[in-house]
Amino acid sequence: MAETARHLGWEFMPAQRYVMDTALEVDPDTGLFVYSTVVLTQPRQQGKTCSIICLMTHRCLAWPRQVVTYAAQTFDAALEKWRDDHVPTLKGSIFADRFEVSYQRSAEKIRWDNGSQWGIQSTTKKAGHGPTLDMGVADEAWAQTDLRLDQAWQPAMMTRPNSQLWVPSTAGEDPAASPFMYSKVEAGRAAVEEGVQEGLAYFEWAAEPGQDPGDPVTWRGCMPALGHTVTERKIRDAYISMKAEPDEFNRGYLNRWKGEVAAPSVIDMVKFEGCGDPRSRSGSPIAMAVEVEIDRSYASVAVVGMRPDGRMHCEIIAHRAGTAWVVAYLVERAKRHRPCGIGIDLGSAAGSLLPALQRAGFKIWRPTMEKPEAQGALLTVPTMREVAAASGDLYDAIEDDAVRWLGAKMQAVLQRAAAGAKTRPLGDAWAWGRKGSGAISPLVAVTIARWVYLTRAHLYDQDSYDVAASVF
């Protein structure tokens, strides 16, 4: 790939080389690509067009009779890119005598001397339907307003053993208006958090919620071309000229989605990050809690317990798409770890899990129960006042340096939740606001789990309490 880029007149930047080295990894046992889908999301002007042209050229030349298709926001946008960027770049390279160009309307193609072809298509549901497709590139996928590209391209790739779908794009204005791209973003983030290393390769360069959009430190963290083909002065000029359009700057230059552009959190993030400890471990007993995002896109499970130094260990042990996995996961974890309680806020989206949890053998416990009765009931349900008290209690614990987050990869979701946290009034107090806070479920799960521990841990002697026997 790097050699192909040089023949086209480019030298890959480190980030481009990193993406290609990873996305084109080959399984030595099969000789096939490890990843059948590659999602690349980054700000504008970071070398995406160069990467796409190199990628499609390499694909057409490395194997004979390849079918490669390029799509953009619209057919006309794809045609413009193909005509004004793709074709001139190839004609100005050493590959100029290896292909012919057909400009016939709706049949535009670059035909290579080895039988490969490189064409463009519209994004209608029928487009792409055909016998085979070896590579599809859905450029600027944020503009796709439905899932028709998947419906068109995936079936055409099924019979090709080394097919790849590439989805390179900047963030869209609103996740709801970009269902195709945002579904890829959600799947990619989940795959990274779960340590998936085959099938889907996901690359994201984006500013974190709460970061100052005008700070060069923010730019350096999310613009891989900065210092190579882009200068800080150019970004600063764009920031100043677009102050009247902050959403567009955040989207185009920082790769932030609407709803992920958060004002500074109510949590002091310096203190929050100061609570990180990669060596933190919990003593016994532990408490757990589950929380679900308001749109049901993700669910989180948290664990808390007391450390020997008197600080509370807090950890996200699961953060996955959807809710279908939650009940079986809690059953398995409850049997393995024997928590003193599992918290669930019935007033949240997680409340819908209650019937399935009860069918699985879980019973509800409330603070008014006597200890013998409590031992047969794990689900611990806070009232609205207790939710507010638990939220304020966690806030105070962060301020007082009384908690520790396990500083591992999974805890990045907790940091994002804290960085975007908002509050909502509950009587004379407040709780974490599920609306307008972005992906808040990890923070709420930790909050409820901490409340469960403080409410129930003192009731149990772990040497004699067998929750697995009493509940299941």
N, C-alpha and C positions, 0 to 999 in steps of 0.2 A: 504493500500500500504506500509506504513512504517513497519507494522508487517510482511508483506511478505518479505520485504528487510531484516529484522532481521533474519528470518528463512533461508534466503539464505546466511547469513554471513556478511551483510552490515548494516551500520547505515547511513541513508540519511544525506547528507550535507544540510545546510539551503536552498541552491538554488534548490536542487533536491526536497526537501519537498515542497517548494513554487510552483514549476512546477506541481507536482502531485496534491497538494491541489486545484490548480486552474483548471487544465485541466480535472480533474475527478469530477468537481462540478456537482451536480445533481439538476435538476429542481424539486422542491418539489411538483409541481402540476402534473407532468407527471411521475416522477420517472426515467427519462431518462437523459443522459448526456446533459449538456448545450452546449457543443462544440463537433461537429462531425469531425472537423479537428484540429489537434494540430501541430504547426510548432515550432521546437526548434532548434535554430542556435546559436552555441557557439564555442570557440576554441577547439582544441584537448585536450585530457587528462583531461576532466572536469567531468568525471563520466557518460558519455553517455551510455557506454556498460552496466554498472550496472543498470541504469535506464530502459533500454530496456528489460533486462532479467527480472527484477522485474515486469515491466508492463505486459509482455506477460504471465508470471507465474500467476499473479493476475487475468488476464482476463480468463485464462483457468480454474482456480479453483473457481472463484467467481460465475460463471454461468455454467450450463451444456451445452454440445454439441456446444461449441464455435469453430469457424474456425478462426485461427490466422495464418497470413502469414508474413514471414520476407523476405526482399529483400535488397541486397547491390549493390555495383557498378556493379558486374557481378554475374552470378550464382555460379561460383567457389568461389568468395569472400564471398558470402552468405553461401555457404556450409562450408567454412573454419571457419567462425565465429560460425555457428551452431554446428559444430563438435567439435571445440577446446575450445569454451567458453560456449555456451548455455548448451549443454548436460552435460559436466563435472560439471558445477555449480549445476545443478539440481541433479545429482547423488550424490553429496557431501552434500546434504541438507536433511532435515527431510521429503521432498517430494519424496524421492527416490523410495518408494514402491507404488507411486500413478500413475506411468506411465510406458510405454514400448517404446523402440526406434526402429524404422525401418530405416535401412541404405540402403534400396534398391535404386539403382541409379535412380534419377529423381522422386523418390517417398519417399524421406526422410521425416520422421514425428516423432514427439513425441505424442504418443496417451495416453490420460489421462483416468483414471478409471470412469470419469463422462461423457465420450463421446466427450470431447473437443480434438482438435488436433492442433498441432503447427508445421507448415511446412515451407519450403523455396521454392522460385520460381525464375525463371529468369525474366528478364525485357522486354521480347518480348511483342508485342502488344496483343498476344493471352493469355499470361500468366495471371492467375488470373481469367479468364473467367470461370464462373461456377455458380451454383445455389445461393450460399450465401458466404459472407465474413463478419465476425464480426469485425475483427481488421486487418489492414494492417500497417506494419512498414517499411517505405522506408528509410533504414539507408544510410548515406553518399549520400544523394540525389543529391549533386552537380555533381556527375558523370553521372547522367541521361541526355543523349544528346537530348531527345525529350520528348513528353508528354504521352508516351505509358503507363506509370503506371496509370495515371489518366484514360486513355481510358480503361484500363483493370480492375482496382479495383473499381472505382466509381459505375459502373452499378451493380457489384456484391454486393455492400453494400446497395443499394437502398431499398431493401425489409427488411433489418434488422433494427429495430427501434432504437437500441442502438449501432450502428456501429461507429467506430472511425478510421480515417486515421491519423497516426503519421508520421511526416516528421522531423527526427532529422539529422542535418548535419552541418558540417563546411562550410564556404564560398567556392565557387569555384574560379578557376583562373580568369575566365572571364564570365560575365553575359550571353554573347552571346553563350558560349559553354555549359551553364548549364540552359537551358530554363525552365526545370521543377522546379528546386529549386529556381531560381531567381523569377519566377512567384509567388511562395509561399511567398518569402520575400517581394515583392512589395505589394501583397495583404495583408500581415500581417501588414506591416508598415502603409498602408492606413487605415486598420481597427482600429489600435491603435490611429492614429491621429483623426479618426472620432468618437472615443468612442464606437465602436462596442463591445458588451458584450455577444454575443451568436454566435454560429455557428463556429467561427474561434478563437482559442486561439493562440496567437503569442508571443514567447519569443525570445529575441535577446540579446546576450552579445557580444559586438564588440567595438573596439577602434574607437573613432571619427576621422574623417579626420583632418589632421594637428597635431594630438598628436604625441609626440616623441615615436617611437617604442622601444627605449632603456630605457625609464623612468619607474621605478617601479610604479609610480602613474598611468601610462597608463595600466600597467598589472593589477593592483588592480581594475581598473574600468571595466575590461572585462573578467576576469578569476575567475569565482565563486568558483573554487576549490583551489585557492591560499590561503595558510594558513591552508588548511585542508589536501589535499593529494599531493599538489604541493608546492614547495618552490621557493622563489625568486632566490636562487642560481641556481637552475635547469634552470629557465627561462633565467637568465643572461648568463649561459654557452651556452644555445641554441642560444641566440642572438649573442654572440661573434662568435660561430662556423658557423653561417649562414649569416654573414655579406656580403658574396659574393652572397647570394641568398635572398635579402631583400624581394622580392615578396612572396617567400614561407614562410618566417617568418611572414609576415603580414597576409597571408591567414591562416596558420595553428595555429599560436599562438595569433593573434589579431582578427581573424575572419573578415578580411577585403576583400572585393571584388576588383578586378582590376577596376580602375576608381574611386574607393572610397578611394584609398590610395593617399592622396593629399599632395603635398609639402606645406610648410607654406603659408597661404593665403596672397594675396596682402593686405588684410585688417588686421589691428592690432586687433587680437581677444580679447586681454585684454580690449582695448577701446570699442570694439563692445559689449562685455559682460557687460561693465560698463554702457552701455546705456539701459540696461534692467530695466523695472519698472512695476511690476505686477499690480500697481494701475493706470497706465497711462490711460487717457481718452482723446478723441478728442473733440474739439469744432466743431462748424458748420461754413462753409460747410465742406464736405469731398470730396475727389477724390478717384477714384478706377482705377485699371488696371488689365489686364489679361495677363498671359504669359504661353506658352506651352513649355515643354522640346523638345529638338531637335529630339528625337526619339518618341515623342508624347505619352510617357508613362504616364506623369502626366501633369496637368495644375494647376496653382495657381492664386488666386485672392487676391489682396492686397487693403487695405484702408489706407489713410493717412488724417491727419487733424492737425490743429494747437491747441496746448495746451495753457492754460492761461499764462504759464511761457515763451512763445515764442519758445519753442522747438516743433518739429514736431512729432506727434504721428504716428507710423507706425505699421501696423498689417496685418498678413496673416489671412484672414477669411475663405479661402477654399484652400485645397490642396488635389486633388483627382485623382484617376487613370483615364486615358483616357481623352477624350474631349467631349463626348456626353452630358455631364451634364451642360456644360458651359453656353450655350445660355439661357436656361430656368433659370439658377441660376442668371445670370446677369439681366434678365428681372425682376425677383422677387425682387432682391436687389435694383435695380434702383427705382422701385416703392415704396419700403419701406423707403429707406434712402435718396432719392433725391440728388444724388451726383452732384457736379458741372461739372463733366466730367468723362469719362471712357477711360483710355488709352489703346492703342493696337499698337504694333510695327508691321506694315505690312511686314517688312523685316524678321520677325521671323516666327517660326512655327505657332504662333498664327494668322498670317495673313490669314490662310485658313478659319478661322471662320467668316471672314467679310461677305460673302454672306448670311450666316444664320443669322447673327446679323442684317443685313439690312432687311431681310425678317421679322424679329421680330419687326421691327419698329425703329431701331436705325439709326441715320444719322451721317455722318462724319462732324466734325468741324475742322477747321484749324485756326491758329492764325490770318490769314488775314481777317477773317469774321468780319462783324459788329455785335454788341451785339444782336440786334433783331433777326438776322438770326441765331446767335449762340444758342439762347434759344431753338430752335427746333432740335439741334444736340448735342448728348452726346459723341459720339466716337471721341476721340482726338488722332490724328496720328502724332507722331514725325518724323522728318526727320533723316537721319543718323547722321548729325551733332548734332541734338538735343539729340539723344540717347547718343552720346559721352559726350555731356555737362552734361546730367542728371547723367551719371555714375560717372563722376568726381565730380559733385556736391554732390552726396550721400557720396562718399569717404571723401570729405572735411567735411561734416556734422558729420560723425563719428569721424574724427580726432578732430573736434572742440566741441564735446559733444553737438551737436545741435539737436539730434534726440533721441527718446525713443521707444524701442520695448516693446510691451505688453508681460510681462514675463509669458505667459501661455503655456500650453502643445503644442498648435498648432505652437507656435513660434520656437519649436525645429527644424522644417524644414528650417526656415530662418537662424538659427544658423549654420546648416549643410551646407547650400548653401554658407554662408559667409566664413566658414572655408575652403571650397574647391574652392573659387573663383579665377579665372584666368582672364587675360585681353587679348583683341585683338586690334590691331591698327586700328584706323579709321582716315585717314589723318594724321594730326600732333597730334591727341589726341588718346584716347583709350576708349573702352567700355568693359563691362563684356563679357568674352569669353564663348560662349555656348558650344564649343567643349573643352573637357578636364577639365571641371570644375565640373563634377558630376552633381547632381540635382540642377541646378542654377535658375530654374524658380521663386522660391520665392523671391530671391534677385532682379532679373530683374523686377518682378512685383512691388515691393516696389519702385524701381528706377523710373519706368515709372509713377507710381501713384503720386510720389513726384513731378515729372516734371509737370504732369497735374495740380496739385494743384497750383504750383507756376505760371502756365500759365493762369489758368482760374478762380481761386477763387475770385480774385478781381473784376470780371465782374458781380457778382451776389449779389443781396440782397435776402437772404434766406427767409426773411419775406414775400416777394411777388413772389418769383420764384417757380412755381409749375412744376417741371420737369415731374411728372407723367402725368399731363394733356397735356403738350406740346409735349411729345414724343410718348405716347401710346394712 
